[in-house]
């Protein structure tokens, strides 16, 4: 992983989203989505045989994301207008005093 983080540039911008609810004023609740951070990342589409057992999903909507920030548990990612769930635990990689986090993410069908 060191080689990937060392040679790839963090060229994509994604939004880290938090999901919750708020009162609708009538005794019920409505879902809310809040942008908690905007980060620069490197994203590549997953290929067969490349950590696919960890991804546990179909390939066309599955990506590996590398960032310098850890994305909190329960958050989702908005990239190019679509929302993605993080489907792996972060793998930290140290390259020249910089920590990179590697995630697998999968498109959420909405």
RAGI-V269660 format. One record per residue. N is the residue number from 1. OMEGA is omega in whole degrees, -180 to 180 (NA if undefined). D_FIRST is the distance of its C-alpha to the first C-alpha in Angstrom with 2 decimals. Layout:
n=N omega=OMEGA d_first=D_FIRST
n=N omega=OMEGA d_first=D_FIRST
//
This chain:
n=1 omega=-179 d_first=0.00
n=2 omega=-179 d_first=3.77
n=3 omega=-179 d_first=5.40
n=4 omega=-178 d_first=5.20
n=5 omega=-177 d_first=6.33
n=6 omega=-174 d_first=8.42
n=7 omega=-178 d_first=10.11
n=8 omega=177 d_first=10.75
n=9 omega=178 d_first=13.74
n=10 omega=-170 d_first=14.61
n=11 omega=-179 d_first=17.68
n=12 omega=176 d_first=18.66
n=13 omega=178 d_first=20.83
n=14 omega=175 d_first=21.07
n=15 omega=175 d_first=23.54
n=16 omega=-174 d_first=22.88
n=17 omega=173 d_first=25.96
n=18 omega=-178 d_first=27.95
n=19 omega=179 d_first=30.59
n=20 omega=177 d_first=33.94
n=21 omega=173 d_first=37.65
n=22 omega=-179 d_first=40.72
n=23 omega=177 d_first=44.40
n=24 omega=179 d_first=46.16
n=25 omega=-179 d_first=49.47
n=26 omega=180 d_first=51.10
n=27 omega=179 d_first=49.85
n=28 omega=-179 d_first=46.64
n=29 omega=175 d_first=43.09
n=30 omega=179 d_first=40.99
n=31 omega=177 d_first=37.19
n=32 omega=175 d_first=35.50
n=33 omega=-179 d_first=32.17
n=34 omega=174 d_first=31.20
n=35 omega=-178 d_first=28.56
n=36 omega=179 d_first=27.11
n=37 omega=171 d_first=24.61
n=38 omega=-174 d_first=23.45
n=39 omega=174 d_first=19.94
n=40 omega=-177 d_first=17.97
n=41 omega=167 d_first=14.79
n=42 omega=-179 d_first=12.79
n=43 omega=174 d_first=13.63
n=44 omega=179 d_first=13.21
n=45 omega=179 d_first=15.40
n=46 omega=178 d_first=14.29
n=47 omega=179 d_first=15.52
n=48 omega=179 d_first=17.29
n=49 omega=-179 d_first=15.47
n=50 omega=-179 d_first=12.01
n=51 omega=-174 d_first=11.94
n=52 omega=178 d_first=15.53
n=53 omega=178 d_first=17.08
n=54 omega=-176 d_first=15.33
n=55 omega=177 d_first=16.42
n=56 omega=-175 d_first=20.02
n=57 omega=177 d_first=21.30
n=58 omega=-170 d_first=22.40
n=59 omega=-171 d_first=20.15
n=60 omega=-177 d_first=22.09
n=61 omega=-177 d_first=21.52
n=62 omega=-176 d_first=17.98
n=63 omega=169 d_first=15.08
n=64 omega=-180 d_first=11.53
n=65 omega=176 d_first=11.94
n=66 omega=179 d_first=9.94
n=67 omega=175 d_first=12.47
n=68 omega=180 d_first=13.59
n=69 omega=174 d_first=15.99
n=70 omega=177 d_first=16.02
n=71 omega=-176 d_first=18.17
n=72 omega=178 d_first=20.98
n=73 omega=179 d_first=21.86
n=74 omega=177 d_first=24.41
n=75 omega=174 d_first=23.54
n=76 omega=-177 d_first=22.92
n=77 omega=171 d_first=21.57
n=78 omega=-179 d_first=23.93
n=79 omega=180 d_first=22.51
n=80 omega=175 d_first=24.97
n=81 omega=179 d_first=27.75
n=82 omega=-179 d_first=26.21
n=83 omega=-177 d_first=25.14
n=84 omega=174 d_first=22.02
n=85 omega=174 d_first=21.47
n=86 omega=-176 d_first=18.26
n=87 omega=178 d_first=17.96
n=88 omega=172 d_first=15.22
n=89 omega=-178 d_first=14.89
n=90 omega=174 d_first=12.40
n=91 omega=-178 d_first=9.29
n=92 omega=-179 d_first=9.30
n=93 omega=-180 d_first=6.96
n=94 omega=178 d_first=9.39
n=95 omega=178 d_first=9.51
n=96 omega=177 d_first=13.17
n=97 omega=179 d_first=14.85
n=98 omega=178 d_first=13.15
n=99 omega=176 d_first=11.56
n=100 omega=178 d_first=9.35
n=101 omega=-180 d_first=9.93
n=102 omega=180 d_first=8.49
n=103 omega=167 d_first=11.65
n=104 omega=180 d_first=13.37
n=105 omega=-175 d_first=16.76
n=106 omega=-179 d_first=19.91
n=107 omega=176 d_first=23.08
n=108 omega=179 d_first=26.04
n=109 omega=179 d_first=29.25
n=110 omega=NA d_first=31.87
//
